[in-house]
Amino acid sequence: MRRQRKDLTKGTPLLAISVLATAIGAGTNDWASAAGSAPPATETPAQSGAVRKAKGAAQEHGLHLRFDAALYDQRASDVLMGSRNLGTVTWQLAGHWRLLDDGGWGTGSVGWSFLGSQSIGAGATDETLSGNVGSISGLNANVVPNVAAVDELFWRHEAADRRWALLVGRVDQASHFDANRIANDGYSQFFAFAFENNLSIPWSTYGGFGGVLRVDLGGGRYVLASVAAVNNEPRVPWSAAGHEGWNQMLEIGTTHTLPGLGRGHVRVTPWHNSIPGADGFGVAINLDQQLGSGPTCNGPGPSSGQWIGFFRAGVGDPAVTPVRAFASAGVALQGPFGRTQDRMAIGIAWSDASPGAGARDETLIEAYYRFALSPALSLTPDLQLVVDPALDPDAQDTVVLGLRLHLTL
């Protein structure tokens, strides 16, 4: 899971992406959450034999790696300014290297997440599609202001009985809090940040100096606690100097099984944010729920043929967050039309902009279908409808067509 990014810039034709993807073949594609995350919310990748063998050899030496890259193209029916067609390449390299394995003291590892994005097409620009449309919803969640940046770099220590784990260093709270099985990842799920995180929480652009503590309470229950510097620039990993403030978060989560429906998760996240000249609190709730008596979903992602629903809501002090009230909901189906690794989903998100951050409430509706082309590749057509864009009262309702080509290794 990631915080809202800038969604850069010049376009690449949708047809070019489609032709490239179709030439590669068919198969499966899912990917795992970053090392050190809160309870998993994204899927484990189905890898080709060569990739699986190489990863297995690395894991024998305690090294775990995951690489994701995506090519995006989005076209808006109407804009307030700038280009209607913006394209971006994004990437992320995440993993951990276990350096300590002691039966009494537990395990210790170095964890990291490096990421970046680059505009494509005729000339670079600092335009964003959200800015051009006048949307507060973050229409492409995976784009960052830098071509390459250190998002996380930390030491992770886990108790021998695995009842607790502590991360210290540069930590990105958005990678550990507010997880969700089907609305959590801009690489393989929804495009928009409004379906990746709760907009009422003032997420930092990059990880900041701090720590995350996770305690397993047993019975599918856990507690997460974190203090981290607010960081919107790729600064020196452990420096707290020059940061924009501090963010404290607490999350209480539980797993349950409802008769006739199946497994679900509930997460409640109170938070406090302190920035120069302002101080405020908020609270968020997040749930996902298996719907119906299809295949039991015991893993982090949906099983084939299974419907999963999600819901988020939150409120925050308008002095510290651009969205003072937020709600989103939707459903996803894994394995439609007998294609076990495909997925389709639809969601709706409502944002009440804080004074000075927006002129009115905004509603975003998004639907996508993810085609699994190979063990490492997927192609996702996407449709977004922005109703009453919040950043300008004169902005028109806008349709955004998108296409994403995603590679995972």
N, C-alpha and C positions, 0 to 999 in steps of 0.2 A: 504494500500500500504506500502511496506517495502523496505529498502535499501539492497544492495547486502550483502550476508552473506557468510561465509565459508560453503561449502557443504560437510560435513563429511560422512561417513567413511565405516565400514565393511558391507558386504552385507547380506540381508535376502532374501530367495528365493521368486521369483515372484509368484510361485505357492501357497506358504503358504498364501500370502496376498489375492490372488484370492479366495481360499477356504474359508477363514475367512469371506470375504465380502459377498460371495454368500450365506452363511448360515444365514445371518441376515435378508434378505427380500428385498422388493421393495417399493419405495415411492419417496419423494422429498427431495431436499437439496439445500438451498441457505443461504447466510449469509450477515449481515449488516456491514457497515464500522464502524470504531472506533468512539467513542464519540469525538466531537470536530473537526472532519475532515472538509476539504473543501467539496464542493458539492458532495453528495454521488456518488460513482462510483462502488460499489459492492452491491450485492443483500441482501434483508432481508430474514432470514432463515425461512423455513417452519417447524415449530416445532410440536412435538408430544403433545398430550393433557396434559400430566403430566408436561412436561417442560414449556409449555405455561402457565399453571396455576401457577407454582412456580415463573416464571418470572413476571406474573401479580401481584402476592402478593408482590414481592419485589419492583415493580414499584410504587405501592401505597404508599411506603415509600421513593420514590425518587431514588431508587437504580436500575441501569440498568447494566446488565452483559452480556458478550458474551464469550464463551470458544470455542477454536478451537484446534484440535490435528490432526496430520497427520503422517502416516507411509509411507515412500518412499523407493523404491528400484530402482536403475538405473544400467544398464549394458552397457559398452562401447565396441565397436568392436575393438578398438585399443587405446593403451595408450603409453605415453612416459615413464612413470614410475608408480610404485605402482599398486594398484588393479584395475581390470576392473569392479568390482561389489561393489558398495557402498550403504549402507542403513542407514537411519536416522529416528528418531522420533522427531517431532517438536511440539511445543504447544504455545498458546497465550491466556492470560486472559486479556480482556479489558473491560472498562466500566466507568461509572461516577455515583456519588452520589450527588443529588441536596440537598444543605444545606440552600440555600437562595432563597426565592420566594416572591418578593416584587413588587407590581404593579408599583411603581415609579422608584425603583432602578434596576429592572430587576431580573434575576435569577443568582445564583452562584452555582458552583458545583466543587467537586474534581474529576479529571479524571486520569486514569492510564492505562498503558499497561505493563504487565509482560510477558516475553517470554523466550524461551530456546530451546535447542535441544540436543540430545544425540545420539551418534553412537550406532549401534546395530550389533550383530554378534560376531565373535570370536576375542575379544580383541579390545580395543579402539586405535585410531590412529588419527593423525592430517592431514591425507590425505584429499584432496578435489578432486572431480571428474573433476572439471574444471582444476585444477592443473595437474592432471594425464593425461588428454587429451591434455592440452596446450591451453585451451580456455579462452578468456577474457570475455565471455558472461554470466558467472554465471549460470551454468546448473541446480542448485537448489537454488532458491531465498530465501527460508525460513529458512535456516540453519544459526545459530549464533555460535560464538566461545564459548559460555557458556551454561551450563545446565539450569541455571536460571539467569535472569537479569532484572533490571528495565529499560525498554525502555522509558516510559513516566510517569511523575507524576507532575500534574499541577493544578492550579486553573483556572477555566473557568468562565468568567462573560459575560452574554449576556444581551443586552439592552432590556427594556420592550417591545419595538416595533420590536425587533428581527432584527434591521437593522445593528447591528454590534455585534461582539463577540471577546473577548480578552482572550488568554491563556498565562499564565506566570508560569514558573517553568522549569521542564525538558521536552523539547518538541523534537519530532522526525519529522523533516521537511518532510521526505519521507511519513509520514502518513497524510500529509495535502496538499502537492503540487503534481502536475503531475498526478492527478486522471484520470481514464478512465473506461468506463462502462464494457469493455470486456478484457482489458489488464492491470490488476491492482492488482491481488491477486494470490499468489502462492499456496493458499489452494484450490481454486475452479476453477482457470483458468489455464493459461500457467505455466509450471514449472520454466522456465528460468527467471532470473533477467532482461535479455534484453527485455522481454515483460511485465515487471512489472513497470519499471522505465526507464527514459532516461539515457543512460550510459554516455552521455557527461556531466552530472551534477555530481560533486564530493560529493555524499551522505555520510553522517556519518554512521558508523555502528550502534550506539545507539543514542538516544536522548541526547541533551546537554542543559546546562542552557541557557535560552532565552525566547522568546515569539513569538506568532503568532497573528496577527490582521486580522480579516475578516470583510469587509464592503460590505453590499448588496446595489447595486446601483439601483435596480429595473429593471424591464423588462428582467429578466433572466441574469443580469450582476452582477459581483462581483469583488472585489480586495482583494488579500491576500498579506500580507507583514510579513516578519519574519527576526529576527536576532537570531542566536543560535550558541553556541560553538560546534566546531567539536569534536566529542567524539567517539573513537573507543574502549573504555574500559567501563565496567559497574561501573563507579565511583559513589561517593556520589551524590545523585540526583541534589542538587542545587549548587554544587561547580564548579567554573570556573577554579580553579587552576589546572595546569597540563594538560589542554586540548590542542589539537593540532592546534588550530586556531579558526577562526570565519567564518561563512557562512551567507551571507545576500541574501534573495530571495524576489522577487516580482512576483505576478501572476495576470494577468488580464484575466477573463473568461467570456464567454457569451454563452447563449443558443439560438438556432435558429430553424426554421422549413423550410425546402426546399420543394417546390412543387414537388410532385411525388416521393419524397424520405422519408421525415419525419423529426423527431427531431434529432438535433445534438448539439455537444458542441465543442467549441474552447477555448484553454488555451495557453497563451503566457507567458513564464517565463524567464525574465532576472535574472542573479545571479552574485554575487561576492564572491570570496573565498580568504581568507588570512590565510596562514600557515607559519611556520618559514622558512624564506628564499625564499618565493615565494608569488605572489599576482596575481590574474587573474580574468577575467570576462568571461561570456558566456551567451547564450540565447537558449531557447528551445521552441518548439511548439508541441502541443498535441491536437488531435481531435478524436472524434468518431461520427459516422453518421449512422442513420437508413437508410437502403437501400431498397427502394420499398414501395409498398402500403399495406403491411401486417398489422397486429395489431399495433395500435399506442403504442409506448413505452413511457409512461409518468413516470414510476418509474425509480429507479436507474439502473436496469438491463434490459436485453432484454425480450420482451414478447414472448410467445410461437409462433413458426412459423415465427419469425422475424429474418432477417439478419441484422447484425450490422458490420460496418467496422471501422477500427482505423488506425491512422497514427501518428508517432512521428518523430521529427528531432531535431537536436541540434548541436551546435559547442561550444567549450570551449578552454580556454588557456591551452596548453599542459603542462605548468609549474605546474598546480594545479589539473588536471584531467587526468586519465589514458587513456581516449578515447576523442580525440580532435574533432571528427566528428562522428555523429551517425544518423541512420535512421531505422525505423521499420514500418511495415504495415501488415495488415491481416484482416480476416473476421471471424465471429462466427455466428452460427445458433442455436437458442434456440428451443427446442422441435422437433428435427428430428425424422422421422419415427413414428410420432404420440405419442412419449413419451415426454409429455409436460415439464418435469423437467430435461431432458437430455440436453446436449450441446455438439457441436462439433466445432472445430476452427482450423485454420491454420494461421501461421504468418512467416514473414521473417525479419531478423534484420541484419544490416551491421554496423560494427564498425571499425573506423580508429584509430588504437592505437597510443597514443602519443609516441614520441621517448623515449626509455628507458623502456616503459611499455609493448611493443610488437614489433614483428619483421615485421608484415605485416597486411594488412586488413583481417578481419574475417567476414564470413557470417554464420548465424545460421538460419536454417529452423526448425520449430516445428509444430507438429499437435497433437491434443488430442481428445478423446471422453470421456466425463464425464457421467457415468451411475449413476442416482439417485436410491439408493437402499432402502432408508427409509427416514422419515422426518429428520433424523439426520446423515445420512451416505451416502457417494458416493464413487465410485471406478472409477479411471481415468487411462486408458492406454495412454501412451505418446510416441511419436517418435521424436527424435532430430537428425538433420544432421548438423555437424560442418564442414564447408568448409574452408580450409586453417586456421587451428588454429593459433591464433596470437602470442602465447607465444614462439613458436619455429618454425623456417622456415622449419625444417625437419619433422614436424609433419604431419601425414597423415589425409586426410578427415576421419571423424569418425561418425559412427552411434551410438546413445545412445537410448536404449529401457528403458522405465520407467513405473512404476506403483505406484499410490498414493491411499491410503485409508484415507479418510477424515471424521472426526467426528466433528459436530458442535452442541453446546448446548446453 
